[in-house]
């Protein structure tokens, strides 16, 4: 008889797998990163089996000793991974059996690779979320610290990428903070929903052994068990939800990157990015390219692609487990790796951004950003808004002809457009006065920006204090 390819499942088969198909079928090249989670799940499963009298204390001790030895060899890089054994689960189980004999074969009692891999992925993603949230916290702290330094730095706020109204740089940075704050909340929600234990669902219908699923869940730090065995082995909502949250986070990072790229350009010169986060040109020696920000912007597309991959992977699968789900790991792993790297890159770069305050303020003045303030000034004096809008439009046209800012027009010139304009108009035509007047919660007045910075610091203290 032809030698079986895999003794863990080969009893039914009379010939080994085709060599090409063996490679095509295997997942160990990428799922071996789940090894530590697989070992943790096996330890918890064995402990529960022993507590239920399914394994003896001696068998449990042998399993624990063998798993410890395997764990150490993986850390040392001496563990020999085999494509013939297909995946991380059977590689570890086969090695365990080599080390301890019969007890290694008993470990799989009451479980299947279906509930085993679902558990491993949840454990892995749970840890990845905890790490990502911590890194996100460092990035948010860097943004808040920079905003704290720039609470009264005036810059133009934009709509349609045209100068609209004056804001402070600190206020703009805190808009980034609010975006990331929502991302942190989404990651927290995702973690909460994924923290249910599939072990005990076995292949799809549960097991006839007298297992204690809650004990296993408790040992692994899950909040509870998955309520339905079919759903437990076939659900990948948690991976899709993470990739969705990661896509939104990547989109936010990309918007931040775009603004840094624009602000760093010779046409704007609002900020200077640190040299160690930029590159040069192989032909143009004067160039300093914001490549890190551009890479973050570019990598957003692959994160979106990973989300679409998972959605497409799951859209036509009948319950319960299907081999299609072997393809769930690479897009999930790539989203984790890509978003984490982008967050870490920005967390390292933002503390070293230098604001060119003079250029920012000049741009705010030259863009007629206080035009709306002049319209509001007239409305407060009883002029209908549409009439005020026309008056201000004419005043802006005059300033353009004179090649000056609105606050550089003399009072007589302004009064040719409306007799309601008086000398106090310059309090609001100057960008400092415009910014200061937005003194309400969520406004850009330096006083409000300082208050928002303090609130953000409190939030971050609480966020970073959460222990998982």
C-alpha positions in Angstrom: 0.0 0.0 0.0 1.2 3.5 -0.8 2.4 5.5 2.2 -0.2 8.0 3.5 0.7 11.7 3.3 -0.6 12.6 6.7 -1.3 10.1 9.5 -3.5 12.6 11.4 -6.3 12.2 8.8 -4.9 9.7 6.2 -6.7 6.5 7.3 -9.5 7.0 4.7 -7.0 7.4 1.8 -5.1 4.9 -0.2 -2.6 7.2 -1.9 -0.5 10.2 -1.0 -1.3 13.6 -2.2 0.1 14.9 -5.5 3.2 16.9 -4.9 1.9 20.1 -6.4 -1.4 19.8 -4.5 0.5 19.1 -1.3 2.0 22.6 -1.6 -1.2 24.1 -2.8 -3.1 22.6 0.2 -0.6 23.6 2.9 -0.9 26.7 5.0 2.0 26.2 7.4 4.1 28.9 5.6 1.8 31.6 6.9 -0.2 30.1 9.8 2.9 29.2 11.8 2.6 32.7 13.2 -0.3 31.3 15.2 2.0 28.8 17.0 2.0 30.4 20.4 -1.8 30.8 20.4 -2.1 27.2 19.3 0.0 26.0 22.2 -1.9 28.2 24.6 -5.2 26.7 23.3 -3.8 23.2 23.6 -2.7 23.8 27.2 -6.1 25.0 28.1 -7.9 22.2 26.3 -5.6 19.6 28.0 -6.2 21.1 31.4 -10.0 21.0 30.9 -9.8 17.4 29.7 -7.8 16.4 32.8 -10.3 18.2 35.0 -13.1 16.2 33.3 -11.3 12.9 33.8 -10.7 12.4 30.1 -6.9 12.7 30.5 -4.9 11.4 33.5 -2.7 13.8 35.6 0.3 12.0 34.2 -0.9 12.5 30.6 -1.5 16.2 31.3 2.0 16.6 32.8 3.5 14.9 29.7 1.5 17.2 27.4 2.6 20.3 29.3 6.2 19.2 29.3 6.1 18.5 25.6 4.4 21.7 24.7 7.0 23.7 26.7 9.8 22.0 24.7 8.1 22.8 21.4 7.5 26.4 22.4 11.1 26.8 23.3 12.3 25.3 20.0 10.0 27.7 18.1 11.4 30.6 20.0 14.9 29.3 19.2 14.2 28.9 15.6 15.0 25.2 15.7 11.5 23.8 15.2 11.2 22.0 11.8 8.1 22.9 10.0 6.8 20.4 7.5 4.6 21.1 4.5 3.5 17.5 4.5 1.8 18.2 7.8 -0.1 21.0 6.2 -0.6 23.5 9.0 0.5 24.8 12.4 -1.8 22.6 14.3 -0.7 19.3 12.9 3.0 20.3 12.9 2.8 20.9 16.6 0.7 17.8 17.3 3.0 15.5 15.3 6.0 16.8 17.2 4.3 16.5 20.5 3.5 12.8 19.7 7.1 12.3 18.8 8.2 13.7 22.1 5.7 12.1 24.5 4.0 9.3 22.7 0.4 8.2 23.2 -0.5 11.2 25.4 0.2 13.5 22.4 -2.4 11.6 20.3 -5.0 12.0 23.1 -4.7 15.8 23.1 -7.1 16.2 20.1 -9.9 14.5 22.0 -13.1 16.5 21.9 -11.8 19.1 19.4 -11.3 19.7 15.7 -9.0 21.8 13.7 -12.1 23.8 12.9 -12.6 25.1 16.4 -8.9 25.0 17.1 -8.0 27.5 14.3 -11.0 29.7 15.1 -9.7 29.9 18.6 -6.1 30.6 17.5 -7.1 33.4 15.2 -9.3 35.1 17.9 -6.4 34.8 20.4 -3.9 36.3 17.9 -6.2 39.1 16.8 -7.0 39.9 20.4 -3.4 40.4 21.2 -2.8 42.4 17.9 -5.6 44.8 18.8 -4.2 45.4 22.3 -0.8 46.2 20.8 -2.3 48.4 18.0 -4.4 50.3 20.5 -1.3 51.0 22.6 0.6 52.2 19.5 -2.4 54.3 18.5 -2.3 55.8 21.9 1.3 56.8 21.4 0.4 58.4 18.1 -2.5 60.3 19.7 -0.2 61.5 22.5 2.3 62.8 19.9 -0.5 64.7 18.2 -1.8 66.2 21.5 1.7 67.2 22.6 2.2 69.0 19.3 -1.2 70.7 19.5 -0.3 71.9 23.0 2.7 73.7 21.5 0.7 75.3 18.7 -2.6 76.4 20.5 -2.3 79.9 19.1 -0.4 79.3 15.9 -2.7 80.7 13.2 -3.1 79.0 9.9 -5.8 79.0 7.2 -8.5 76.5 7.4 -9.5 75.1 4.1 -12.5 74.0 2.1 -12.0 72.7 -1.5 -8.3 73.2 -0.6 -8.8 76.9 -0.7 -8.3 79.3 2.2 -11.6 79.5 4.0 -11.3 80.8 7.6 -8.5 81.2 10.1 -7.9 78.4 12.6 -5.1 77.5 14.8 -2.7 74.7 14.0 -3.4 73.2 17.4 -7.1 73.1 16.5 -6.4 71.3 13.2 -4.2 68.7 14.9 -6.9 68.0 17.4 -9.2 67.2 14.5 -6.7 64.4 13.7 -7.0 63.4 17.4 -10.8 63.1 17.2 -10.5 60.9 14.1 -8.1 58.5 15.8 -10.2 58.5 19.0 -13.0 57.0 17.0 -10.6 54.5 15.6 -9.6 53.4 19.1 -13.2 53.0 20.0 -13.9 50.8 17.0 -10.9 48.6 17.9 -12.3 48.3 21.5 -15.7 47.3 20.2 -14.2 44.8 17.8 -12.1 43.2 20.6 -15.2 42.9 22.8 -17.2 41.0 20.1 -14.4 38.7 19.2 -13.6 37.6 22.8 -15.8 34.5 22.7 -14.3 31.0 22.7 -15.0 28.6 19.9 -13.3 25.6 21.6 -15.8 22.8 22.2 -17.6 23.3 19.0 -15.3 20.6 17.5 -15.9 20.1 13.8 -19.3 21.7 13.7 -21.8 20.0 16.1 -20.0 19.9 19.4 -18.7 16.7 21.0 -20.1 13.8 22.9 -17.3 14.0 25.5 -18.2 15.6 28.9 -16.3 18.8 28.3 -16.4 22.1 30.2 -16.3 24.8 27.6 -16.5 27.7 30.2 -13.4 26.4 31.9 -11.5 26.5 28.7 -12.8 29.9 27.9 -11.7 31.2 31.3 -8.2 29.7 31.0 -7.8 31.6 27.7 -9.1 34.9 29.0 -12.3 34.8 26.9 -15.4 36.5 28.3 -17.7 33.6 27.3 -18.1 30.8 24.9 -19.6 30.9 21.3 -23.2 30.1 21.7 -23.7 28.0 18.6 -21.3 25.3 17.4 -22.0 25.9 13.7 -21.4 29.6 14.0 -18.4 29.1 16.2 -16.3 27.3 13.5 -17.6 29.2 10.5 -17.7 32.8 11.8 -15.1 35.2 10.5 -17.0 38.4 11.3 -14.4 39.4 13.8 -11.7 39.4 11.1 -13.9 41.3 8.7 -14.8 43.8 11.5 -11.1 44.3 12.3 -10.2 44.8 8.6 -13.1 47.3 8.4 -11.9 49.2 11.4 -8.3 49.0 10.0 -9.5 50.4 6.7 -11.1 53.4 8.4 -8.0 53.9 10.5 -5.8 53.7 7.3 -8.1 56.2 5.6 -7.6 58.6 8.5 -3.8 58.1 8.4 -3.9 58.7 4.6 -5.8 62.0 5.1 -3.2 63.1 7.6 -0.4 62.0 5.3 -1.9 64.0 2.4 -2.0 67.2 4.6 1.6 66.6 5.7 2.7 66.2 2.1 0.9 69.4 1.0 2.1 71.4 4.0 5.7 70.3 3.5 5.7 71.3 -0.2 7.5 74.4 -1.4 4.2 75.9 -2.4 3.0 75.8 1.2 6.0 75.5 3.5 3.8 75.2 6.6 5.8 72.4 8.2 9.2 70.9 8.0 9.4 67.1 8.3 12.4 65.5 10.0 15.1 64.4 7.6 15.1 60.8 8.9 11.5 60.4 7.7 12.2 61.7 4.2 14.3 60.6 1.3 16.2 62.3 -1.5 16.2 62.0 -5.3 18.8 60.0 -7.3 18.9 62.7 -9.9 17.8 66.0 -8.2 20.1 66.8 -5.3 17.8 69.5 -3.9 14.9 67.2 -3.3 13.6 66.2 0.1 10.7 63.8 -0.5 8.1 63.0 2.2 8.2 59.3 1.3 7.0 58.0 4.6 3.8 60.0 4.4 3.4 59.0 0.8 3.9 55.3 1.7 1.2 55.5 4.4 -1.1 57.1 1.8 -0.3 54.3 -0.7 -0.6 51.4 1.8 -4.1 52.4 2.5 -5.2 50.7 -0.8 -3.9 47.3 0.3 -5.7 47.6 3.6 -8.9 48.3 1.7 -8.1 45.3 -0.6 -7.7 43.0 2.4 -11.2 43.9 3.6 -12.7 43.2 0.2 -10.8 39.9 0.1 -12.4 38.7 3.3 -15.9 39.9 2.4 -15.6 38.1 -0.9 -14.2 35.0 0.7 -17.2 34.7 3.0 -20.0 35.8 0.8 -21.0 32.4 -0.6 -20.0 29.9 2.0 -22.6 27.6 3.4 -22.3 26.6 7.0 -20.2 25.4 8.6 -16.4 25.3 7.9 -15.0 25.2 4.4 -11.5 25.1 3.1 -12.0 28.6 1.7 -11.3 29.8 5.2 -7.7 28.9 5.0 -7.5 32.1 2.9 -8.7 34.3 5.8 -5.3 34.6 7.5 -3.0 36.3 4.9 -5.3 39.4 4.4 -5.9 39.6 8.2 -2.2 39.3 9.0 -1.3 41.8 6.3 -3.9 44.4 7.6 -2.5 44.0 11.1 1.1 44.4 9.9 0.4 47.3 7.5 -1.7 49.4 9.8 0.5 48.8 12.8 3.6 49.9 10.8 1.8 53.0 9.6 0.7 54.0 13.1 4.2 53.4 14.4 5.8 55.4 11.6 3.6 58.4 12.3 4.0 58.1 16.1 7.8 58.4 15.5 7.5 61.3 13.0 4.9 63.7 14.4 6.9 64.7 17.6 9.6 66.1 15.3 7.4 68.1 12.9 8.3 71.8 13.0 5.7 74.4 12.3 6.6 77.4 10.1 4.4 79.8 12.0 5.2 82.8 9.9 4.3 81.0 6.6 1.0 79.8 8.2 -0.1 83.2 9.4 0.9 84.9 6.1 -1.2 82.3 4.2 -4.2 83.0 6.4 -3.9 86.7 5.8 -3.3 86.5 2.1 -6.3 84.1 1.6 -8.9 86.7 2.8 -9.8 84.2 5.4 -11.6 86.8 7.6 -14.2 87.6 4.9 -16.8 85.6 6.7 -16.0 87.5 9.9 -16.7 90.8 8.1 -20.1 89.5 6.9 -21.0 88.4 10.4 -19.9 91.8 11.7 -22.4 93.5 9.3 -25.2 91.1 10.2 -24.8 91.8 13.8 -25.3 95.5 12.9 -28.6 94.7 11.2 -27.6 94.1 7.6 -29.3 91.1 6.0 -26.8 88.3 5.4 -27.2 88.2 1.6 -26.6 92.0 1.5 -23.6 91.6 3.8 -22.3 88.8 1.5 -22.4 91.2 -1.4 -20.7 94.0 0.5 -17.9 91.7 1.6 -17.4 90.3 -1.9 -16.9 93.8 -3.2 -14.4 94.5 -0.4 -12.4 91.3 -1.3 -12.4 92.4 -4.9 -11.0 95.7 -3.9 -8.3 94.1 -1.8 -7.3 91.9 -4.7 -7.0 94.9 -6.9 -4.9 96.7 -4.3 -2.9 93.5 -3.7 -3.4 93.7 0.1 -5.1 91.9 2.9 -8.6 92.9 4.1 -7.3 94.4 7.3 -4.8 96.5 5.2 -7.7 98.4 3.5 -8.2 101.7 5.2 -11.5 102.5 6.9 -12.6 105.0 4.2 -12.1 102.4 1.5 -14.2 99.8 3.4 -16.9 102.4 4.1 -17.4 102.9 0.4 -19.1 99.5 0.4 -21.1 100.0 3.6 -21.7 102.9 6.0 -22.2 100.4 8.8 -18.5 99.6 8.9 -16.7 101.4 11.7 -13.2 101.5 13.2 -13.9 98.4 15.4 -14.0 96.3 12.3 -10.2 95.8 12.5 -10.7 93.7 15.6 -12.3 91.0 13.5 -10.5 91.6 10.2 -7.2 90.7 11.8 -6.7 86.9 11.9 -5.9 87.0 15.6 -9.3 88.5 16.3 -11.1 86.1 14.0 -9.6 83.1 15.7 -10.2 84.5 19.2 -13.9 85.1 18.5 -14.6 81.4 18.0 -14.6 81.0 21.8 -17.0 78.1 22.3 -16.7 74.4 22.8 -15.3 72.9 19.7 -14.1 76.3 18.4 -10.7 77.3 17.3 -10.0 80.0 19.9 -6.7 79.3 21.7 -8.6 79.2 25.0 -10.8 76.4 23.6 -7.9 74.6 22.0 -6.1 74.5 25.4 -9.2 73.1 27.1 -9.5 70.5 24.4 -5.8 69.5 24.8 -6.4 69.0 28.5 -9.4 66.9 27.9 -7.5 64.8 25.3 -4.7 64.2 27.9 -7.3 62.9 30.4 -8.7 60.6 27.8 -5.3 59.3 26.8 -4.4 58.6 30.5 -7.5 56.5 30.9 -7.1 54.8 27.5 -3.5 53.8 28.1 -4.3 52.6 31.7 -6.6 49.9 30.4 -4.9 46.5 31.0 -5.8 43.5 28.9 
